[in-house]
Amino acid sequence: MSNAKLRKSATKDMKQQQSAPTASPENKDLERYTQLLLALSEKAPEKVKPYMQKASPVVAMIFLYIKIATPYIVQAACFVSDVINKLPDRVFYALLGFTICFCGGVFPTTIAAVEAWKLCGGNEAMRSGKELLAEWTKVLEANKKDNEEDKDDNGIADVDEISPQELLLRKSKLAMKSVDPNKINKELALIYTGWIGVIAVLKIQFAKTVTLGNMIGDKLYGAVAFYAEKQVLAVTPEENKKWVPIVLQWMCKAVAISLAWWIQRVISAFHSAIRGGQIFGRELVNFLHEKGFVNWKDEDTYMDEAVGWAVAALGLLFQWTFRFSMPFPLNILLFPVTMLETFIIWSVSN
């Protein structure tokens, strides 16, 4: 091929590269996460490997979203913490009582977990969380620098020129090098110890609910086994019949525990509405007295009780109207709390 043709071909290739769209940093991160997960799947058992490979793109996307959302979540948490710290104590407790009044039946275990968390070292756990976040930030900063490293100066990042297995090994070494293992071990132990204390308190507090759920489940399975198990076995293949009793037990237990927790929500709604309303009324009256708007304290009048019972009635009506769930758009804003409530219920019930 002549030099003219070579120059023409090179010019054409250069124009094609320049006209090709440049991958965004997010797409590059997504590709790297996928490669890491695929590399991990190679070390999994043969029966699990195909499922891990199929799930790798989805899990990588979740990791990417978590990475993108983490700074905003931290900023929001810091903003809320700053606002709460600036509020007068009376106003803070009044707002807390108002929240309990309207959400006690929706998030009964979450509210109980927060109270137990304070008793089991919540402040220490928050400090541990900040320390772990600082270590995680170190990993993110080191990973960002590593993704931009180009030692051979060929215009392509080094991490994009290696195999998934090499990328996994490289990122593992980077993470271990960036953090302090003693600090991570200590802070995780503190958080785990606090969480075990919370679960112990909640298991005692909601022991009747769990016992009621198990008892209803046993009675329900007895009825299902008598009336429906034979019909289900008749239409089930021979090799799968051994699973029928187990599956029916699981289904009965799930229904029974859901029913028991619904009953607990009703009880918690009444209790929290009265408790939160009384807190709101008392703190509101005392705050107005401290600011000079009224001349009496909560001990000198029944106004705080009147306000408390009125707010309690509104809170209970609100929860009952929406069947102990948050209406739109509160259900979207409080979706993380809903997930936390589900996780705590699962932890207490098992």
C-alpha positions as CSV (number, residue, x, y, z in Angstrom):
1,M,0.0,0.0,0.0
2,S,1.4,3.4,-0.9
3,N,2.2,6.2,1.5
4,A,-0.7,8.3,0.2
5,K,-3.2,5.4,0.8
6,L,-1.8,4.9,4.3
7,R,-2.2,8.6,5.2
8,K,-5.7,8.6,3.8
9,S,-6.6,5.5,5.8
10,A,-5.1,6.9,9.0
11,T,-6.9,10.2,8.5
12,K,-10.2,8.3,8.0
13,D,-9.7,6.3,11.2
14,M,-8.8,9.5,13.1
15,K,-12.0,11.2,11.9
16,Q,-14.1,8.2,12.9
17,Q,-12.6,8.2,16.4
18,Q,-13.2,11.9,16.8
19,S,-16.8,11.6,15.6
20,A,-17.5,8.6,17.9
21,P,-19.3,9.6,21.1
22,T,-17.1,9.6,24.2
23,A,-18.3,7.4,27.0
24,S,-19.4,9.3,30.1
25,P,-17.7,8.6,33.5
26,E,-20.9,7.0,34.7
27,N,-20.9,4.5,31.8
28,K,-17.2,3.7,32.4
29,D,-17.9,3.1,36.1
30,L,-20.8,0.9,35.2
31,E,-18.7,-1.1,32.8
32,R,-16.0,-1.6,35.4
33,Y,-18.4,-2.6,38.1
34,T,-19.9,-5.2,35.7
35,Q,-16.4,-6.5,35.0
36,L,-15.7,-6.8,38.7
37,L,-18.9,-8.7,39.3
38,L,-18.2,-11.0,36.4
39,A,-14.8,-11.7,37.7
40,L,-16.3,-12.6,41.1
41,S,-18.8,-14.9,39.4
42,E,-15.9,-16.9,38.1
43,K,-15.0,-17.9,41.6
44,A,-18.6,-18.9,42.5
45,P,-19.9,-22.5,42.4
46,E,-20.9,-23.8,39.0
47,K,-24.6,-23.8,39.8
48,V,-24.6,-20.2,41.0
49,K,-22.3,-18.8,38.3
50,P,-24.9,-18.4,35.5
51,Y,-27.2,-16.5,37.9
52,M,-24.4,-14.2,39.1
53,Q,-23.4,-13.5,35.5
54,K,-27.0,-12.6,34.5
55,A,-27.4,-10.4,37.6
56,S,-24.1,-8.6,37.2
57,P,-25.4,-5.7,35.0
58,V,-28.3,-5.1,37.4
59,V,-26.2,-5.2,40.5
60,A,-23.6,-3.0,38.9
61,M,-26.3,-0.5,38.1
62,I,-27.4,-0.5,41.7
63,F,-23.8,0.0,42.9
64,L,-23.5,3.0,40.5
65,Y,-26.8,4.6,41.8
66,I,-25.6,4.1,45.4
67,K,-22.3,5.8,44.5
68,I,-24.1,8.7,42.9
69,A,-26.7,9.0,45.7
70,T,-24.3,8.7,48.6
71,P,-23.0,12.3,48.6
72,Y,-26.5,13.7,48.4
73,I,-27.8,11.4,51.2
74,V,-24.9,12.5,53.4
75,Q,-25.6,16.2,52.6
76,A,-29.3,15.8,53.4
77,A,-28.5,14.0,56.6
78,C,-26.1,16.8,57.6
79,F,-28.6,19.4,56.7
80,V,-31.3,17.7,58.8
81,S,-28.9,17.3,61.7
82,D,-27.9,21.0,61.5
83,V,-31.6,22.1,61.4
84,I,-32.4,19.9,64.4
85,N,-29.5,21.2,66.4
86,K,-30.6,24.8,65.8
87,L,-34.1,24.2,66.9
88,P,-35.1,25.0,70.5
89,D,-35.5,21.9,72.6
90,R,-39.2,22.6,73.1
91,V,-39.8,22.9,69.4
92,F,-37.9,19.8,68.7
93,Y,-39.8,17.6,71.2
94,A,-43.1,19.2,70.0
95,L,-42.3,18.2,66.4
96,L,-41.2,14.8,67.6
97,G,-44.5,14.3,69.4
98,F,-46.4,15.4,66.3
99,T,-44.5,12.9,64.1
100,I,-45.1,10.1,66.6
101,C,-48.8,11.0,66.7
102,F,-49.2,10.7,62.9
103,C,-46.7,7.9,62.1
104,G,-46.8,5.6,65.2
105,G,-49.0,3.0,63.6
106,V,-47.2,3.2,60.2
107,F,-43.6,2.7,61.6
108,P,-44.1,1.2,65.1
109,T,-40.9,-0.9,65.1
110,T,-38.8,2.0,63.6
111,I,-39.9,4.4,66.4
112,A,-39.3,1.7,69.0
113,A,-35.9,0.9,67.5
114,V,-34.9,4.6,67.6
115,E,-35.8,4.8,71.3
116,A,-33.9,1.5,72.0
117,W,-31.0,2.7,69.9
118,K,-30.5,5.7,72.2
119,L,-30.4,3.4,75.2
120,C,-28.0,1.1,73.5
121,G,-25.4,3.6,72.5
122,G,-26.9,5.5,69.6
123,N,-24.4,8.5,69.9
124,E,-21.5,6.1,69.8
125,A,-22.9,4.4,66.8
126,M,-23.4,7.7,65.0
127,R,-19.7,8.5,65.6
128,S,-18.8,5.0,64.3
129,G,-20.9,5.6,61.2
130,K,-19.0,8.9,60.5
131,E,-15.7,7.1,60.9
132,L,-16.7,4.4,58.5
133,L,-18.0,7.0,56.0
134,A,-14.6,8.7,56.2
135,E,-12.9,5.4,55.4
136,W,-15.3,4.9,52.5
137,T,-14.5,8.4,51.2
138,K,-10.8,7.4,51.2
139,V,-11.6,4.4,49.0
140,L,-13.7,6.5,46.6
141,E,-10.9,9.1,46.2
142,A,-8.2,6.5,45.7
143,N,-10.5,4.7,43.2
144,K,-11.1,7.9,41.2
145,K,-7.3,8.5,40.9
146,D,-6.8,4.9,39.9
147,N,-9.4,5.2,37.2
148,E,-7.6,8.2,35.7
149,E,-4.1,6.7,35.8
150,D,-2.4,6.2,32.4
151,K,1.2,5.1,32.9
152,D,1.9,4.3,29.3
153,D,0.5,7.6,28.0
154,N,-1.6,6.0,25.3
155,G,-4.8,8.0,26.0
156,I,-6.5,5.0,27.6
157,A,-6.8,4.5,31.3
158,D,-4.8,1.5,32.6
159,V,-7.9,0.0,34.3
160,D,-9.6,-0.2,30.8
161,E,-6.7,-2.3,29.4
162,I,-6.7,-5.2,31.8
163,S,-8.9,-8.3,32.2
164,P,-11.8,-8.5,34.7
165,Q,-9.8,-10.8,36.9
166,E,-6.8,-8.4,37.0
167,L,-9.2,-5.5,37.6
168,L,-10.7,-7.3,40.6
169,L,-7.3,-8.0,42.0
170,R,-6.2,-4.4,41.5
171,K,-9.3,-2.8,43.1
172,S,-9.1,-5.2,46.0
173,K,-5.5,-4.2,46.7
174,L,-6.4,-0.6,46.3
175,A,-9.3,-0.8,48.9
176,M,-7.1,-2.7,51.4
177,K,-4.3,-0.2,51.0
178,S,-6.6,2.9,51.4
179,V,-8.3,2.0,54.7
180,D,-7.3,1.4,58.2
181,P,-8.4,-2.2,59.1
182,N,-8.2,-1.7,62.8
183,K,-10.5,1.3,62.7
184,I,-13.0,-0.5,60.5
185,N,-13.0,-3.5,62.7
186,K,-13.5,-1.4,65.8
187,E,-16.3,0.8,64.4
188,L,-18.2,-2.2,62.9
189,A,-18.0,-4.0,66.2
190,L,-19.5,-1.0,68.0
191,I,-22.4,-0.7,65.5
192,Y,-23.1,-4.5,65.5
193,T,-23.1,-4.6,69.3
194,G,-25.6,-1.7,69.4
195,W,-27.8,-3.3,66.8
196,I,-27.8,-6.6,68.7
197,G,-29.0,-4.6,71.8
198,V,-31.7,-3.0,69.8
199,I,-33.0,-6.4,68.4
200,A,-32.9,-7.8,72.0
201,V,-35.1,-4.9,73.2
202,L,-37.5,-5.2,70.3
203,K,-37.9,-8.9,70.6
204,I,-38.9,-8.4,74.3
205,Q,-41.2,-5.5,73.4
206,F,-42.9,-7.3,70.5
207,A,-42.7,-10.8,71.9
208,K,-46.5,-11.0,72.2
209,T,-46.9,-10.0,68.5
210,V,-44.4,-12.7,67.3
211,T,-46.1,-15.3,69.6
212,L,-49.5,-14.3,68.3
213,G,-48.3,-14.6,64.7
214,N,-46.8,-18.1,65.3
215,M,-49.9,-19.3,67.1
216,I,-52.2,-18.0,64.3
217,G,-49.9,-19.6,61.8
218,D,-50.1,-23.0,63.5
219,K,-53.9,-22.9,63.7
220,L,-54.2,-21.6,60.1
221,Y,-51.9,-24.4,58.8
222,G,-54.0,-27.0,60.6
223,A,-57.1,-25.8,58.8
224,V,-55.3,-25.6,55.4
225,A,-53.7,-29.1,55.9
226,F,-57.2,-30.5,56.6
227,Y,-59.1,-28.9,53.8
228,A,-56.6,-28.1,51.0
229,E,-53.4,-30.1,51.4
230,K,-54.8,-33.3,49.8
231,Q,-56.1,-31.4,46.8
232,V,-52.7,-29.7,46.3
233,L,-50.9,-33.0,46.6
234,A,-53.2,-34.5,44.0
235,V,-52.2,-32.0,41.3
236,T,-48.5,-31.9,42.3
237,P,-45.8,-34.0,40.5
238,E,-44.5,-36.8,42.5
239,E,-41.0,-35.4,42.8
240,N,-42.3,-32.1,44.2
241,K,-44.8,-33.4,46.7
242,K,-42.4,-33.3,49.6
243,W,-42.3,-29.5,49.2
244,V,-46.1,-29.1,49.6
245,P,-46.3,-29.1,53.4
246,I,-43.3,-26.8,53.7
247,V,-44.6,-24.3,51.3
248,L,-48.0,-24.3,52.9
249,Q,-46.5,-23.8,56.3
250,W,-44.5,-20.8,54.9
251,M,-47.6,-19.3,53.4
252,C,-49.6,-19.7,56.5
253,K,-46.9,-18.2,58.6
254,A,-46.5,-15.2,56.3
255,V,-50.2,-14.5,56.4
256,A,-50.4,-15.0,60.2
257,I,-47.4,-12.8,60.9
258,S,-48.8,-10.1,58.6
259,L,-52.1,-10.2,60.5
260,A,-50.4,-10.1,63.8
261,W,-48.3,-7.1,62.8
262,W,-51.4,-5.4,61.5
263,I,-53.1,-5.8,64.9
264,Q,-49.9,-4.4,66.4
265,R,-50.1,-1.4,64.1
266,V,-53.6,-0.7,65.4
267,I,-52.5,-0.9,69.0
268,S,-49.4,1.2,68.3
269,A,-51.5,3.7,66.4
270,F,-53.7,4.3,69.5
271,H,-50.8,4.3,71.9
272,S,-48.5,6.6,69.8
273,A,-51.4,9.0,69.0
274,I,-52.1,9.6,72.7
275,R,-48.5,9.7,73.7
276,G,-47.4,11.9,70.8
277,G,-50.3,14.2,71.2
278,Q,-49.6,14.7,74.9
279,I,-45.9,15.4,74.2
280,F,-46.9,17.9,71.5
281,G,-49.4,19.7,73.7
282,R,-47.1,19.9,76.7
283,E,-44.1,21.2,74.8
284,L,-46.1,23.7,72.8
285,V,-47.7,25.2,75.9
286,N,-44.3,25.4,77.7
287,F,-42.6,26.9,74.6
288,L,-45.3,29.6,74.4
289,H,-44.9,30.3,78.1
290,E,-41.2,30.7,77.8
291,K,-41.6,33.1,74.9
292,G,-44.1,35.2,76.8
293,F,-47.2,34.5,74.6
294,V,-49.1,32.9,77.5
295,N,-49.0,33.3,81.3
296,W,-49.4,29.7,82.4
297,K,-47.4,26.5,82.2
298,D,-48.7,23.0,81.5
299,E,-49.2,22.4,85.2
300,D,-51.5,25.4,85.5
301,T,-54.0,24.6,82.8
302,Y,-55.7,21.8,80.9
303,M,-54.9,23.5,77.6
304,D,-52.0,21.2,76.9
305,E,-54.2,18.1,77.4
306,A,-56.9,19.6,75.2
307,V,-54.4,20.3,72.4
308,G,-52.8,16.9,72.9
309,W,-56.1,15.0,72.7
310,A,-57.2,17.0,69.6
311,V,-53.9,16.3,67.8
312,A,-54.1,12.6,68.9
313,A,-57.6,12.3,67.3
314,L,-56.3,13.9,64.1
315,G,-53.3,11.6,64.0
316,L,-55.4,8.5,64.6
317,L,-57.9,9.6,62.0
318,F,-55.0,10.2,59.5
319,Q,-53.5,6.8,60.1
320,W,-56.8,5.0,59.9
321,T,-57.9,6.8,56.7
322,F,-54.8,5.7,54.9
323,R,-54.8,2.2,56.4
324,F,-51.6,2.7,58.3
325,S,-49.6,3.7,55.2
326,M,-48.2,6.9,54.0
327,P,-50.1,8.8,51.2
328,F,-48.5,10.2,48.1
329,P,-46.0,11.9,48.0
330,L,-45.0,11.1,51.6
331,N,-44.7,7.4,50.6
332,I,-42.0,8.3,48.2
333,L,-40.1,10.6,50.6
334,L,-40.3,8.0,53.4
335,F,-39.6,5.0,51.2
336,P,-36.2,4.3,53.0
337,V,-38.0,4.4,56.3
338,T,-40.6,1.9,54.9
339,M,-37.8,-0.4,53.9
340,L,-36.2,-0.1,57.3
341,E,-39.5,-0.9,58.9
342,T,-39.8,-4.1,56.8
343,F,-36.3,-5.1,57.7
344,I,-36.8,-4.6,61.4
345,I,-40.1,-6.6,61.4
346,W,-38.3,-9.4,59.6
347,S,-35.4,-9.3,62.1
348,V,-37.7,-9.4,65.1
349,S,-40.0,-12.1,63.6
350,N,-37.1,-14.5,62.9
